[in-house]
């Protein structure tokens, strides 16, 4: 087991861990969560013995083999599959010893040693290692042709996949994974989940992907207020337990506040009376001994909402026989070579549609999005945008488009030069860019803060079509949840590429799949996609030499199919129904919001009147007129509150009827 005993650690002047005690059992699959900067990566460094605690100890069996993902990948000419196999260090050492022994002259002693090495290699599964590496790399998204390409030929994201492959190839008792899904597409994430479920050792994962955590882990360790708090179950179970704890703590704080108030009141009234002096002294001691419960910290949760979109055309866009791809110019000859990625696109986007794009990395999802956004022109075919279309585009590499030497306010002024600075500052404040942060260079900002700024710039422009390509990269769990809530309430049209299944489920209601150079409707949900993926992708290449393949799934296979004319009409009708429901809901929602504001104002006014009437001096003879006015105002407030609350209830009933029977 892993045991933390009285562990404390400071980084500079900041305390990360304060007298921490924690026990993790062998075979646990642990999700390590906490706010950015809480110390998750630092804890990994301590487990790897790269960093030592200021006091206390971290113990786990010395014989445990540890594996983790390297952060750097040298530009080697070594083939990808050999680089992955290098993760099994023991196997490579045995191979080197055998090679050295084979170079020596034959002898009885060498023959014995060679026999022992062959036995050790068999125990290390040396004779299935290549097929296991092929299966692993294929699961992580590498094609068969890429297996023998040099490491130096891959981009940064693909090299991180190779590092992940090395860690998974290493036989281990403890596996540490820090944001393993960051460079993976949905297909590879689903494969990795299945692999980790079957991993026999102890697993600790840092991740901001709640669906991934829900599928893999059975323990959550939450870094909170410099402590490590253990919760049984997956991330959803942690949320329920955490919520119950906070509610219980709030109740305890309120109860203690009442008890303290009673004690203070008794002491103030009777401490000067001789007959009550002993009781007063007793209560003073009780008050002194009462442990002060820390008030709950104000929730630092980030939330925002998209502004009401501008009026949109319908359809928003129409693409006819479009070929999306890139025109590449030869720098020497100037000749243009066309590289088609997705062909034969016949697509129209209706107002109110909420579409998720599925497909492996490199299939053409981003190319399709860029073509709609006007970042690249179609190689063939026509693309017509409706008049009045306003696109909000979040690219996969959006953060690189920001000016890192400039401030959030500078970015806002650039897109809204005629707006008062204070209004822009107020808007930035709603995205947690307050005070000097609004005017500071964004260079030292975290990836999550830069992503938040990029979202703010999009929200300001009031788009009626959102094109979002992996918007959750760099976002922590809280900000992902804020984005999910905002998109769920967005009244415009949405086209989303994401490997975050929670985001896809909560914000989209239909899917397109990009595969094999084509784009087709996918007539199913994410569970159907997982089924299709296992059946058609992961088990297509049978394991060599008897290596196990992914377990077959029980659900019915749902393949991407071309939707019939009847299904197209049904989807068009569903989109119209959504639009009609939104238009019917809007005045009711607006009325409810206005009533809630009026009720809040009226309650505030009544509270002020009640406070004045509770003051004994208002009943003096010279204040009769004031008293009469206050009583009259109080009666009016009570009557007005009753009227407003009745109206609010009626509007809520209308809304419920509309939602339950939209037709």
C-alpha positions as CSV (number, residue, x, y, z in Angstrom):
1,X,0.0,0.0,0.0
2,X,0.9,3.7,-0.3
3,X,1.0,5.5,3.0
4,X,1.4,9.3,3.6
5,X,2.3,10.0,7.3
6,X,2.3,13.6,8.6
7,X,3.5,14.9,5.2
8,X,4.1,18.6,4.9
9,X,5.5,20.5,1.9
10,X,6.0,24.2,1.0
11,X,6.9,25.6,-2.4
12,X,8.4,29.0,-1.8
13,X,6.0,30.8,0.6
14,X,3.0,28.6,-0.4
15,X,2.0,25.6,1.7
16,X,0.9,22.8,-0.5
17,X,0.5,20.0,2.0
18,X,0.1,20.4,5.8
19,X,0.5,17.3,8.0
20,X,-1.2,15.0,5.5
21,X,-2.2,11.4,6.4
22,X,-3.5,9.1,3.7
23,X,-3.6,5.4,2.9
24,X,-4.1,3.9,-0.6
25,X,-4.6,0.2,-1.1
26,X,-2.9,-2.1,-3.7
27,X,-5.0,-2.3,-6.8
28,X,-6.8,1.0,-6.2
29,X,-7.5,3.1,-9.3
30,X,-7.3,6.6,-7.9
31,X,-8.3,9.9,-9.5
32,X,-6.3,12.8,-8.1
33,X,-8.2,16.1,-8.4
34,X,-7.9,19.6,-7.1
35,X,-7.8,23.2,-8.3
36,X,-4.9,24.3,-10.6
37,X,-1.9,25.0,-8.4
38,X,-3.1,22.8,-5.5
39,X,-0.2,20.4,-5.9
40,X,-1.3,17.5,-8.0
41,X,1.9,17.4,-10.2
42,X,4.0,18.1,-7.1
43,X,2.5,15.0,-5.4
44,X,3.5,12.9,-8.5
45,X,7.1,14.3,-8.2
46,X,7.2,13.2,-4.6
47,X,6.0,9.7,-5.5
48,X,8.8,9.5,-8.1
49,X,11.3,10.6,-5.5
50,X,12.2,13.7,-7.5
51,X,11.0,15.9,-4.7
52,X,11.2,15.4,-0.9
53,X,8.7,16.5,1.7
54,X,9.7,19.0,4.4
55,X,8.5,16.6,7.0
56,X,6.7,13.3,7.2
57,X,7.1,10.2,5.0
58,X,5.6,8.6,1.9
59,X,6.0,4.8,1.9
60,X,5.2,2.1,-0.5
61,X,6.9,-1.3,-1.1
62,X,10.4,-0.9,-2.4
63,X,9.9,-3.9,-4.8
64,X,7.1,-2.0,-6.6
65,X,7.9,-1.2,-10.3
66,X,6.8,2.3,-11.2
67,X,5.8,3.6,-14.6
68,X,5.0,7.2,-15.7
69,X,4.8,9.2,-18.9
70,X,8.0,11.1,-19.8
71,X,7.4,14.8,-20.6
72,X,10.2,15.1,-23.2
73,X,10.6,13.0,-26.4
74,X,14.0,13.2,-28.2
75,X,13.9,13.5,-32.0
76,X,15.2,10.0,-32.5
77,X,15.4,8.1,-35.8
78,X,14.3,5.0,-33.9
79,X,11.1,3.4,-35.3
80,X,8.0,4.2,-33.3
81,X,7.3,0.6,-32.4
82,X,10.9,0.0,-31.1
83,X,10.6,3.3,-29.1
84,X,7.4,2.0,-27.5
85,X,9.0,-1.4,-26.6
86,X,11.8,0.5,-25.0
87,X,9.3,1.2,-22.2
88,X,9.9,-2.4,-21.0
89,X,13.4,-1.6,-19.6
90,X,13.9,-5.1,-18.0
91,X,13.2,-6.8,-21.4
92,X,15.7,-4.5,-23.2
93,X,18.3,-5.2,-20.5
94,X,17.8,-9.0,-21.0
95,X,18.1,-8.6,-24.8
96,X,21.3,-6.6,-24.4
97,X,22.8,-9.2,-22.1
98,X,21.9,-12.0,-24.5
99,X,23.4,-10.0,-27.4
100,X,26.6,-9.5,-25.5
101,X,26.8,-13.2,-24.5
102,X,26.2,-14.3,-28.1
103,X,29.2,-12.3,-29.1
104,X,31.5,-14.3,-26.8
105,X,33.1,-17.7,-27.6
106,X,31.1,-20.7,-26.9
107,X,31.6,-22.4,-23.5
108,X,29.6,-24.5,-21.1
109,X,29.3,-21.6,-18.7
110,X,28.1,-19.3,-21.5
111,X,25.6,-21.9,-22.6
112,X,24.2,-22.1,-19.1
113,X,23.9,-18.4,-18.8
114,X,22.3,-18.2,-22.3
115,X,19.7,-20.8,-21.2
116,X,18.9,-18.7,-18.1
117,X,18.5,-15.6,-20.3
118,X,16.2,-17.3,-22.7
119,X,14.1,-18.4,-19.7
120,X,14.0,-14.9,-18.3
121,X,13.0,-13.5,-21.7
122,X,10.1,-16.0,-21.9
123,X,9.0,-15.0,-18.5
124,X,9.1,-11.3,-19.7
125,X,6.8,-12.2,-22.6
126,X,9.5,-11.3,-25.1
127,X,8.0,-13.5,-27.8
128,X,4.7,-11.5,-27.8
129,X,6.2,-8.1,-27.2
130,X,6.0,-6.9,-30.8
131,X,2.4,-7.9,-31.2
132,X,1.5,-6.3,-27.9
133,X,3.2,-3.1,-28.9
134,X,1.4,-3.1,-32.3
135,X,-1.9,-3.5,-30.5
136,X,-1.1,-0.8,-28.1
137,X,0.0,1.7,-30.7
138,X,-3.0,0.9,-32.9
139,X,-5.3,1.5,-29.9
140,X,-3.6,4.9,-29.4
141,X,-4.4,5.9,-33.0
142,X,-1.3,5.0,-34.9
143,X,-1.8,3.4,-38.3
144,X,0.1,0.3,-39.4
145,X,2.2,2.4,-41.7
146,X,3.3,4.7,-38.9
147,X,4.6,1.9,-36.7
148,X,8.0,1.9,-38.4
149,X,8.3,5.6,-39.0
150,X,11.0,7.4,-37.0
151,X,10.0,9.2,-33.8
152,X,11.4,12.4,-35.2
153,X,8.7,12.4,-38.0
154,X,5.9,12.8,-35.5
155,X,4.4,16.1,-34.1
156,X,4.5,17.0,-30.4
157,X,1.0,15.6,-29.7
158,X,1.8,12.2,-31.4
159,X,5.2,12.1,-29.5
160,X,3.3,12.4,-26.3
161,X,1.2,9.4,-27.4
162,X,4.5,7.5,-27.9
163,X,5.6,8.4,-24.4
164,X,2.2,7.1,-23.1
165,X,2.8,3.9,-25.1
166,X,6.2,3.5,-23.4
167,X,4.6,3.8,-20.0
168,X,1.9,1.3,-20.8
169,X,4.5,-1.2,-22.2
170,X,6.4,-1.1,-18.9
171,X,5.4,-3.9,-16.6
172,X,4.5,-2.0,-13.4
173,X,2.9,-2.2,-10.0
174,X,2.3,1.6,-9.8
175,X,1.3,3.6,-12.8
176,X,1.2,7.5,-12.7
177,X,-0.7,9.2,-15.5
178,X,-0.8,13.1,-15.6
179,X,-3.6,14.2,-18.0
180,X,-3.2,11.2,-20.3
181,X,-6.2,12.2,-22.4
182,X,-4.9,15.7,-23.3
183,X,-3.4,14.6,-26.7
184,X,-5.9,11.8,-27.5
185,X,-9.0,11.9,-29.6
186,X,-12.2,10.2,-28.4
187,X,-11.4,6.9,-30.1
188,X,-8.1,6.6,-28.3
189,X,-9.6,7.7,-25.0
190,X,-12.2,4.9,-25.2
191,X,-9.4,2.4,-26.0
192,X,-7.3,3.7,-23.1
193,X,-10.3,3.4,-20.7
194,X,-10.6,-0.3,-21.6
195,X,-6.9,-0.9,-21.2
196,X,-6.8,0.8,-17.7
197,X,-9.8,-1.1,-16.5
198,X,-7.8,-4.3,-17.1
199,X,-4.6,-2.9,-15.5
200,X,-3.8,-5.1,-12.5
201,X,-1.6,-2.6,-10.5
202,X,-2.2,0.5,-8.5
203,X,-3.2,3.5,-10.8
204,X,-3.1,7.2,-10.0
205,X,-4.5,9.5,-12.6
206,X,-4.6,13.3,-12.8
207,X,-7.4,14.2,-15.2
208,X,-10.0,17.0,-15.9
209,X,-12.2,14.6,-17.9
210,X,-15.0,13.6,-15.6
211,X,-16.4,10.8,-17.9
212,X,-12.9,9.3,-18.1
213,X,-12.6,9.3,-14.3
214,X,-16.1,7.9,-13.9
215,X,-15.2,5.0,-16.2
216,X,-11.8,4.1,-14.7
217,X,-11.3,5.0,-11.1
218,X,-12.8,3.6,-7.9
219,X,-11.2,6.1,-5.5
220,X,-11.0,9.9,-5.6
221,X,-8.3,11.8,-3.7
222,X,-9.2,15.5,-3.5
223,X,-6.5,18.1,-2.6
224,X,-8.4,20.6,-0.6
225,X,-7.1,23.2,1.9
226,X,-3.7,21.6,2.0
227,X,-5.0,18.1,2.8
228,X,-5.6,14.9,0.9
229,X,-9.1,13.7,1.4
230,X,-10.1,10.2,0.2
231,X,-13.5,9.4,-1.2
232,X,-14.7,5.9,-2.3
233,X,-16.2,5.6,-5.8
234,X,-15.7,7.5,-9.1
235,X,-16.0,11.2,-9.8
236,X,-19.8,11.3,-9.7
237,X,-19.8,9.6,-6.4
238,X,-17.3,12.1,-5.1
239,X,-19.5,15.0,-6.2
240,X,-22.5,13.5,-4.3
241,X,-20.4,12.9,-1.1
242,X,-18.7,16.3,-1.3
243,X,-22.1,18.0,-1.7
244,X,-23.5,16.2,1.3
245,X,-20.4,17.0,3.4
246,X,-20.7,20.7,2.5
247,X,-24.4,20.7,3.4
248,X,-23.7,19.1,6.7
249,X,-20.9,21.5,7.5
250,X,-23.1,24.4,6.6
251,X,-25.7,23.1,9.1
252,X,-23.1,22.7,11.8
253,X,-21.8,26.2,11.3
254,X,-25.3,27.6,11.5
255,X,-26.0,25.6,14.6
256,X,-22.8,26.8,16.3
257,X,-23.6,30.4,15.3
258,X,-26.9,30.1,17.1
259,X,-25.3,28.5,20.2
260,X,-22.6,31.2,20.4
261,X,-25.3,33.9,20.1
262,X,-27.3,32.4,23.0
263,X,-24.2,32.2,25.2
264,X,-23.1,35.7,24.4
265,X,-26.6,37.0,25.1
266,X,-26.7,35.2,28.5
267,X,-23.3,36.5,29.5
268,X,-24.1,40.1,28.5
269,X,-27.4,40.0,30.5
270,X,-26.3,38.3,33.7
271,X,-22.5,38.7,34.1
272,X,-23.1,41.7,36.4
273,X,-25.8,40.0,38.5
274,X,-24.5,38.3,41.7
275,X,-27.2,35.6,41.6
276,X,-26.2,34.6,38.0
277,X,-22.4,35.2,38.2
278,X,-21.5,31.5,38.5
279,X,-23.7,30.5,35.5
280,X,-22.3,33.4,33.5
281,X,-18.7,32.4,34.3
282,X,-19.6,28.8,33.3
283,X,-21.0,30.0,29.9
284,X,-17.9,32.2,29.4
285,X,-15.7,29.1,29.7
286,X,-17.9,27.1,27.4
287,X,-17.7,29.9,24.8
288,X,-13.9,30.0,25.1
289,X,-13.7,26.2,24.7
290,X,-16.0,26.1,21.7
291,X,-13.9,25.3,18.6
292,X,-14.4,27.8,15.9
293,X,-15.7,26.0,12.8
294,X,-14.1,27.5,9.7
295,X,-16.8,29.2,7.6
296,X,-17.2,27.6,4.2
297,X,-15.2,29.3,1.6
298,X,-17.2,31.2,-0.9
299,X,-17.5,29.0,-3.9
300,X,-14.8,30.0,-6.3
301,X,-16.7,28.3,-9.1
302,X,-16.5,30.1,-12.4
303,X,-19.7,30.6,-14.4
304,X,-20.7,32.7,-17.4
305,X,-23.4,32.8,-20.1
306,X,-23.4,33.5,-23.8
307,X,-25.1,36.8,-24.7
308,X,-28.3,36.5,-26.7
309,X,-27.3,35.7,-30.2
310,X,-28.1,38.1,-33.1
311,X,-30.9,37.2,-35.4
312,X,-29.9,34.3,-37.6
313,X,-30.7,33.3,-41.2
314,X,-32.2,29.9,-41.9
315,X,-30.5,27.9,-43.1
316,X,-27.3,29.3,-41.8
317,X,-25.2,27.8,-44.5
318,X,-25.4,25.4,-47.4
319,X,-22.5,23.3,-48.8
320,X,-22.9,21.6,-52.1
321,X,-20.5,18.9,-53.3
322,X,-17.7,20.5,-51.3
323,X,-14.2,19.0,-51.1
324,X,-12.4,20.3,-47.9
325,X,-8.7,20.2,-47.9
326,X,-5.5,22.2,-48.4
327,X,-3.8,23.8,-51.5
328,X,-0.1,23.4,-50.9
329,X,2.4,25.5,-52.9
330,X,5.8,24.1,-53.8
331,X,8.3,26.8,-52.5
332,X,10.7,26.0,-55.4
333,X,8.4,25.8,-58.4
334,X,5.3,27.6,-57.2
335,X,3.2,24.7,-58.3
336,X,0.0,24.2,-56.4
337,X,-0.9,20.7,-55.1
338,X,-4.3,20.0,-53.8
339,X,-4.6,17.7,-50.7
340,X,-8.3,16.7,-50.2
341,X,-9.2,15.6,-46.7
342,X,-13.0,15.3,-46.8
343,X,-14.9,14.9,-50.1
344,X,-18.5,15.0,-51.3
345,X,-19.8,17.2,-48.5
346,X,-23.6,18.0,-49.0
347,X,-24.6,19.8,-45.9
348,X,-27.0,22.4,-44.7
349,X,-27.1,23.8,-41.2
350,X,-30.4,24.8,-39.8
351,X,-31.1,27.3,-37.0
352,X,-31.1,25.7,-33.6
353,X,-29.1,22.5,-34.6
354,X,-26.6,21.2,-32.0
355,X,-24.2,18.9,-33.7
356,X,-21.2,17.0,-32.4
357,X,-18.5,15.8,-34.8
358,X,-17.0,12.4,-34.2
359,X,-13.9,10.8,-35.8
360,X,-10.2,10.1,-35.1
361,X,-7.6,12.8,-35.1
362,X,-6.6,13.6,-38.7
363,X,-9.9,12.4,-40.2
364,X,-10.8,15.9,-41.2
365,X,-13.0,17.3,-38.4
366,X,-10.9,20.5,-37.9
367,X,-10.6,20.8,-41.7
368,X,-14.4,20.8,-42.0
369,X,-14.7,23.4,-39.2
370,X,-12.1,25.6,-40.8
371,X,-13.9,25.5,-44.2
372,X,-17.1,26.6,-42.6
373,X,-15.3,29.4,-40.6
374,X,-13.7,30.6,-43.8
375,X,-10.1,29.9,-42.6
376,X,-9.6,27.8,-45.8
377,X,-11.5,27.8,-49.1
378,X,-13.1,24.7,-50.5
379,X,-11.0,22.9,-53.0
380,X,-14.2,22.1,-55.0
381,X,-17.9,22.7,-54.7
382,X,-19.8,25.7,-53.3
383,X,-20.3,27.0,-49.8
384,X,-23.0,29.6,-49.2
385,X,-23.3,31.5,-45.9
386,X,-26.7,33.0,-44.9
387,X,-27.0,36.8,-44.6
388,X,-26.5,37.9,-41.0
389,X,-24.5,34.8,-40.0
390,X,-22.1,35.7,-37.1
391,X,-19.6,32.9,-36.4
392,X,-17.9,32.4,-33.1
393,X,-14.9,30.2,-33.8
394,X,-12.7,28.6,-31.2
395,X,-9.9,26.8,-32.9
396,X,-7.9,23.9,-31.5
397,X,-4.9,26.1,-31.4
398,X,-6.8,29.2,-30.4
399,X,-4.4,30.2,-27.6
400,X,-1.5,30.6,-30.1
401,X,-3.6,33.3,-31.9
402,X,-3.6,35.5,-28.8
403,X,-1.0,38.3,-28.4
404,X,0.9,37.1,-25.4
405,X,2.7,40.4,-24.8
406,X,-0.7,42.2,-24.5
407,X,-3.4,42.3,-21.8
408,X,-7.0,41.0,-21.7
409,X,-8.2,44.6,-22.0
410,X,-6.0,45.2,-25.1
411,X,-7.7,42.2,-26.7
412,X,-11.1,43.5,-25.9
413,X,-10.4,47.0,-27.1
414,X,-9.2,45.5,-30.4
415,X,-12.6,43.9,-31.1
416,X,-14.7,46.7,-29.5
417,X,-12.8,50.0,-30.1
418,X,-15.9,52.2,-29.6
419,X,-17.0,50.7,-26.2
420,X,-16.2,52.5,-22.9
421,X,-13.2,51.0,-21.1
422,X,-15.2,50.5,-17.9
423,X,-17.8,48.4,-19.7
424,X,-15.0,46.2,-21.1
425,X,-13.5,45.9,-17.7
426,X,-16.8,44.9,-16.2
427,X,-17.2,42.3,-18.9
428,X,-13.7,40.9,-18.3
429,X,-14.5,40.8,-14.6
430,X,-17.3,38.4,-15.3
431,X,-14.6,36.0,-16.7
432,X,-12.5,36.4,-13.5
433,X,-10.1,39.0,-15.1
434,X,-10.3,41.5,-12.3
435,X,-8.2,44.5,-11.2
436,X,-4.6,44.5,-12.5
437,X,-5.1,41.1,-14.1
438,X,-7.2,42.9,-16.8
439,X,-4.3,45.1,-17.8
440,X,-1.4,42.6,-17.3
441,X,0.4,40.8,-20.1
442,X,-1.1,37.4,-20.6
443,X,2.3,35.7,-21.1
444,X,2.4,34.3,-17.6
445,X,-1.2,33.2,-17.6
446,X,-2.0,29.5,-17.3
447,X,-3.4,27.6,-20.3
448,X,-6.8,27.7,-18.6
449,X,-6.8,31.4,-18.1
450,X,-5.8,32.0,-21.8
451,X,-8.6,29.7,-22.9
452,X,-11.0,31.6,-20.7
453,X,-9.9,34.9,-22.4
454,X,-10.4,33.3,-25.8
455,X,-14.0,32.3,-24.8
456,X,-14.6,35.8,-23.5
457,X,-13.7,37.3,-26.9
458,X,-16.1,35.0,-28.6
459,X,-19.0,35.7,-26.1
460,X,-18.6,39.4,-26.6
461,X,-19.3,39.2,-30.3
462,X,-22.8,37.6,-29.8
463,X,-22.4,34.8,-32.4
464,X,-25.5,33.0,-33.7
465,X,-23.3,30.0,-34.8
466,X,-20.6,28.6,-32.5
467,X,-17.8,26.5,-34.1
468,X,-15.8,24.9,-31.2
469,X,-12.8,22.7,-31.9
470,X,-11.6,21.1,-28.7
471,X,-12.5,24.0,-26.4
472,X,-11.8,22.1,-23.2
473,X,-8.1,21.7,-23.7
474,X,-6.3,23.3,-20.8
475,X,-9.6,23.8,-18.8
476,X,-9.9,22.5,-15.3
477,X,-13.0,20.6,-14.1
478,X,-14.7,23.7,-12.8
479,X,-14.2,25.8,-15.9
480,X,-15.3,22.8,-18.1
481,X,-18.5,22.6,-16.1
482,X,-19.1,26.3,-16.5
483,X,-18.6,26.0,-20.3
484,X,-21.0,23.0,-20.4
485,X,-23.7,25.0,-18.5
486,X,-23.2,28.0,-20.8
487,X,-23.4,26.0,-24.0
488,X,-26.5,24.1,-22.8
489,X,-28.2,27.4,-22.4
490,X,-26.9,29.0,-25.6
491,X,-29.8,29.9,-27.9
492,X,-28.0,29.8,-31.2
493,X,-26.6,26.9,-33.3
494,X,-23.6,24.8,-32.3
495,X,-21.1,22.6,-34.1
496,X,-18.7,21.0,-31.6
497,X,-15.5,18.9,-31.8
498,X,-14.5,17.5,-28.4
499,X,-13.2,14.4,-26.7
500,X,-15.1,15.4,-23.6
501,X,-18.1,13.1,-23.6
502,X,-19.8,14.9,-20.7
503,X,-19.7,18.1,-22.8
504,X,-20.9,16.4,-25.9
505,X,-23.8,14.7,-24.1
506,X,-24.9,17.8,-22.3
507,X,-24.8,20.2,-25.3
508,X,-25.5,18.3,-28.6
509,X,-28.4,16.2,-29.8
510,X,-27.1,14.7,-33.1
511,X,-23.8,13.6,-34.5
512,X,-21.8,13.5,-37.7
513,X,-18.9,11.2,-38.2
514,X,-15.9,12.0,-40.3
515,X,-14.1,8.9,-41.5
516,X,-12.4,7.5,-44.6
517,X,-12.5,10.9,-46.3
518,X,-16.3,11.2,-46.0
519,X,-18.7,12.9,-43.6
520,X,-22.0,11.1,-42.8
521,X,-24.7,11.3,-40.1
522,X,-24.2,9.0,-37.2
523,X,-27.6,7.6,-36.2
524,X,-26.9,6.9,-32.6
525,X,-25.5,8.3,-29.3
526,X,-22.0,8.1,-27.7
527,X,-22.7,4.7,-26.3
528,X,-23.5,3.5,-29.8
529,X,-20.3,5.1,-31.1
530,X,-18.3,3.3,-28.5
531,X,-19.9,0.0,-29.6
532,X,-19.2,0.7,-33.2
533,X,-15.7,1.7,-32.4
534,X,-14.9,-1.5,-30.6
535,X,-16.4,-3.7,-33.3
536,X,-15.1,-1.9,-36.4
537,X,-11.8,-0.4,-35.2
538,X,-10.2,-2.0,-32.3
539,X,-10.9,-5.6,-33.1
540,X,-10.4,-5.3,-36.8
541,X,-6.7,-6.1,-36.4
542,X,-6.5,-9.5,-34.6
543,X,-3.9,-9.8,-32.0
544,X,-0.8,-11.7,-33.1
545,X,0.5,-14.8,-31.4
546,X,-2.6,-15.2,-29.2
547,X,-2.3,-11.7,-27.6
548,X,-5.7,-10.7,-26.0
549,X,-7.9,-8.3,-27.9
550,X,-10.4,-5.9,-26.5
551,X,-13.4,-7.6,-24.9
552,X,-16.4,-7.7,-27.2
553,X,-19.2,-5.4,-26.2
554,X,-22.7,-6.7,-25.8
555,X,-24.6,-3.8,-27.3
556,X,-26.0,-3.9,-30.8
557,X,-23.6,-2.5,-33.4
558,X,-24.7,0.9,-34.8
559,X,-22.8,1.8,-37.9
560,X,-22.7,5.3,-39.4
561,X,-25.4,5.2,-42.1
562,X,-26.5,7.7,-44.7
563,X,-29.8,9.0,-43.4
564,X,-32.9,8.5,-45.5
565,X,-35.0,11.2,-46.9
566,X,-37.6,10.4,-44.2
567,X,-35.0,10.7,-41.5
568,X,-33.8,14.0,-42.9
569,X,-37.3,15.3,-42.9
570,X,-37.7,14.1,-39.3
571,X,-34.5,15.9,-38.2
572,X,-35.6,19.1,-40.0
573,X,-38.9,18.9,-38.2
574,X,-37.1,18.3,-34.9
575,X,-35.0,21.4,-35.5
576,X,-38.0,23.5,-36.4
577,X,-39.7,22.2,-33.2
578,X,-36.7,23.2,-31.1
579,X,-36.7,26.7,-32.7
580,X,-40.4,27.1,-32.1
581,X,-40.1,25.9,-28.5
582,X,-37.3,28.4,-27.9
583,X,-39.3,31.3,-29.4
584,X,-42.3,30.3,-27.2
585,X,-40.1,30.0,-24.1
586,X,-38.3,33.2,-24.5
587,X,-41.0,35.7,-23.4
588,X,-41.9,33.4,-20.4
589,X,-38.3,33.1,-19.4
590,X,-37.9,36.9,-19.7
591,X,-41.0,37.5,-17.6
592,X,-39.8,35.1,-14.9
593,X,-36.4,36.7,-14.7
594,X,-38.0,40.2,-14.4
595,X,-40.4,38.9,-11.7
596,X,-37.5,37.4,-9.7
597,X,-35.7,40.8,-9.8
598,X,-38.8,42.6,-8.6
599,X,-39.4,40.0,-5.8
600,X,-35.8,40.4,-4.7
601,X,-36.1,44.3,-4.6
602,X,-39.4,44.1,-2.8
603,X,-38.0,41.6,-0.2
604,X,-35.0,43.9,0.4
605,X,-37.3,46.9,0.9
606,X,-39.5,44.9,3.3
607,X,-36.5,43.7,5.3
608,X,-35.4,47.3,5.7
609,X,-38.9,48.4,6.9
610,X,-39.0,45.4,9.3
611,X,-35.7,46.5,10.8
612,X,-37.0,50.0,11.4
613,X,-40.2,48.7,13.0
614,X,-38.1,46.5,15.3
615,X,-36.3,49.7,16.6
616,X,-38.1,50.7,19.8
617,X,-37.5,54.4,19.2
618,X,-39.9,54.5,16.3
619,X,-42.7,54.1,18.7
620,X,-41.9,57.4,20.5
621,X,-44.8,59.9,20.6
622,X,-43.0,62.4,18.2
623,X,-42.6,59.7,15.5
624,X,-46.2,58.7,15.0
625,X,-46.3,60.0,11.4
626,X,-43.2,58.1,10.5
627,X,-44.5,54.9,12.2
628,X,-47.8,55.2,10.3
629,X,-45.9,55.6,7.0
630,X,-43.7,52.5,7.7
631,X,-46.7,50.4,8.6
632,X,-48.4,51.5,5.4
633,X,-45.3,50.7,3.4
634,X,-45.0,47.3,5.1
635,X,-48.6,46.4,4.2
636,X,-47.9,47.5,0.6
637,X,-44.8,45.4,0.3
638,X,-46.6,42.3,1.7
639,X,-49.4,42.8,-0.8
640,X,-47.0,43.4,-3.7
641,X,-44.9,40.4,-2.8
642,X,-48.0,38.2,-2.8
643,X,-49.0,39.5,-6.2
644,X,-45.5,39.1,-7.7
645,X,-45.1,35.5,-6.3
646,X,-48.5,34.6,-7.6
647,X,-47.6,35.9,-11.1
648,X,-44.2,34.0,-10.8
649,X,-46.0,30.7,-10.0
650,X,-48.4,31.2,-13.0
651,X,-45.4,31.8,-15.3
652,X,-43.7,28.7,-14.0
653,X,-46.9,26.6,-14.6
654,X,-47.0,27.9,-18.2
655,X,-43.4,27.0,-18.7
656,X,-43.9,23.5,-17.3
657,X,-46.9,23.0,-19.6
658,X,-45.0,24.2,-22.6
659,X,-42.0,21.9,-21.9
660,X,-44.2,18.8,-21.2
661,X,-46.4,19.3,-24.2
662,X,-44.5,21.5,-26.7
663,X,-47.0,20.7,-29.5
